[in-house]
Structures are given as C-alpha cells and as structure tokens.
C-alpha cells in the first residue's frame, strides 16, 4: 500500500502543464457537449453535475473506451431531446453540437497520445487546436450553407433531414470501421 502511494505521488509530481491544458480542454468541450445534450425537461443542477462528472472521467482516461461511451451518450441524448420536434432544431444548434462533439473527441485523442509527463512545445498544441478549429469552421460554413439552402429550396427546416443523414452517415462509418477491424484481425 505504501509503495502504491509513492508511485501515485511520483506520477502526479511529473505531470506537465501541456498535459493539464489538453485534459482541461477535453473536460471543457465534453462538459459543453453533454450539457447541450440534456433535454429541456431534465435540465437542472443534477444533470449538469452528472455531465461534469462524466467529462472529468473522460479527461482522466482519454485513451479508454469511456470516451466513446460518453460521447455516444451525448449524441443519443441530444437526438432524444429533439425526438418528435425535429422541425424546431435551428441550424446553429445543430452545427454547434456537432462542433463541440468533434472538439471533445479531437481533444481526447490528443490527450490520449500525450503521456502525462511529456514535455510538449506550445507550437505542437497550437498547431493541433488551430487545425481542429479550422476543420470545425470549414464544416460549419459548409453545413450552414447546405442547411440554409435546403430550407430555402424545399420550404421546410433542413436540420431534420441533416440530423437523419448525419445519423445514417455515422452508422455507416461505424459499420465500415468494424468490418475493417475484423478483416485485419
């Protein structure tokens, strides 16, 4: 037991600021994503606290399957919150949720790649997050243009169609990923 505490204290003393910064970003983006996924009829202090606890778990274990489970929970929660009210989704809400989901996942990926005691130059972190923000910005512009275009041409809210198409694309990607893993293994 005494050796365990020494190892923990040694590990904690070796944590670098870069690791804390990246894991802090994981926590912030995951919390924001989970809070946005809380249905309006459940919104309150307890669900927000639960979202923060789940985000903390993701930030502490970014290389584990818990990241997938929590972000999938956020996507399912967000979808369930809008079930039956798809026509009420604004394009900005749809793009904001997708962007937060991407940033949470991207930050967790970076946190999983960086050991807790690694010395990382600020340029590496800046490049990673500038690239992630550029992807989010480009996706947001394209998505909003398509959503507004569909709404204008069809005369109804394109967010509902985009949500369903996004869900179908996600299922297709997971299916392809599973098949690729099975053929390699």
N, C-alpha and C positions, 0 to 999 in steps of 0.2 A: 504494500500500500504506500509506503514511504517513497519507494522508487518511482511509483506512478506519478505522485505529486511533483517530484523533481523533474520528470520528463515533461509534464504539463507546463510547469513554470519555465523550463528551458525553452519549450516551443513558443510559449506566449512572449517571452523576452526577445525572441528572434523575429517576431512579426514586423514587417516593414511598412512604411506609410503607403507605398503603392498598393500593397495588398489590402490595406484598410480602405483606401479610396475606392478600389474596384468593388470590393464587397459592400461598401456603403452605397455605391451606385446600384448594385444588384438589389439591395434592400429597398432603396427609394423607388426604383422602377417597378419592382414586384409588388410593393405595397400599393402604389398608384394603380397598377393594373388590377389588383384584387379589389381595391375599394371601388373602382369603376364598374367591376363585375357584380357588385352587391345589388340585388333588386331593390327598387324603391320601397317596397312594402317591408323589407327586412333591414333597411338602412338605420343604423344606430350605433351607439358606442361599442356594444359587444361584437358585432360583426367586423367593425373597424379594428378592434383589438385582435380578433382572430386573424384578420388579414395581416396585421403587423407581425404576429407570432409566426404565421406561415412564411412571410417574407424573410424573417430572421432565420428560420430554419434553412431556407433556400440560400441565404447569404453565408451561412455557416457550412453548408455542404453543397457547394455549387457543382461538383463533379458527380453527384449522385442522381439516382432516378427521381428523387424528390422534386427536382426542378421540373421535370416533365409532368409529374403528377400535379404539382401546384399550378403550373401554367395551363395545363389541360382543365383543371378545376376552374380556373379563371375564365377560360373560353366557354366552357359549358355553363358556368354561372351567368356570364354575360348573355349568352344565347337564350338561356332560360328566362332571364329578366325581360327580354324583349319578345318572348314567345306570345303569339296572339296579338302583338302590337308592332309587327314588322314595319308597317307603313309609317309609324311615328319616329323611326330612327332617323336622326339627321346625319347627313354625310360627314359632318365634322366629328360627331361622336364615333362613328364607325372608323374613321381614319385615326382618330386619337387613340382608341382602344387597340387597334392593330399596331400602331406605332409603339405604344407602351409595351405591348406583348413582345414585339421584336426587340426593343431595347432591353427589356428584362432578360430575355433569352441570350442576347448577344453579350450582355454584361456577365451573365452567369458562365457563359462559355469562356470569356477572358479570365474570370476568376478561377475557373477550374484549371486553366492552363498555367497560371502563375502560382508557383509554390509559395507558401506563406512567408518564407524567409528570403525570397528572391529580391535582388536589387534591380529595379526596373527604372530605366531612364524616363523622364517625363515625356520625351518625344514619342516613345512607344505607345503610351497611354493616349496621348493627344491624337496620334495617327489612327488608333483603333476607334476612338469615340468620334472623331471627325468623319471617318469612313461610315460608321454606323449612322450618324446623323445625316450624312449625305444620302444614304440609302433610304432612310425614313423620309427625308424631304422629297426625293425623287418619287418615291412610292406615293406620298401624299398628294403631290401635284398630279400625277397620272390618275390616281384613284378619284380625286375630287373632279378632275375633268371628265372622266368616264361617268361618274355618278350624276353629275350635273347634266351632262349630255344625254344620258339615258332618261333622266327625269324630264328634260325639255322635249325630247323627241317622242317619248312614249306617253307623256302626260301623267305619269304616276311616279311614286317615290322609287328610285333605282336602288336605294340602300337595301331594300328587302331582297331584291334579286342578287345584289352584290354579296350579301351575307350568305345566301344559299349557295352561290357559286364559289365563294371562299371556303365554305364548309366542304363542298364537293372536292375542291382542289386539295384541301388539307387531307381528306380521307384518301384521295388518290396518291398523294405524296407518301403518306404513311404506308399504304399498300405496296408501293414501289420499293420503299426503303426496307420493309420486312422481307420482300422477295429477294432483294439484293443481298441482304444479310444471310438468308437461308441458302442462297446459291454459293456464297463464299465459304460458309461454314460447313 
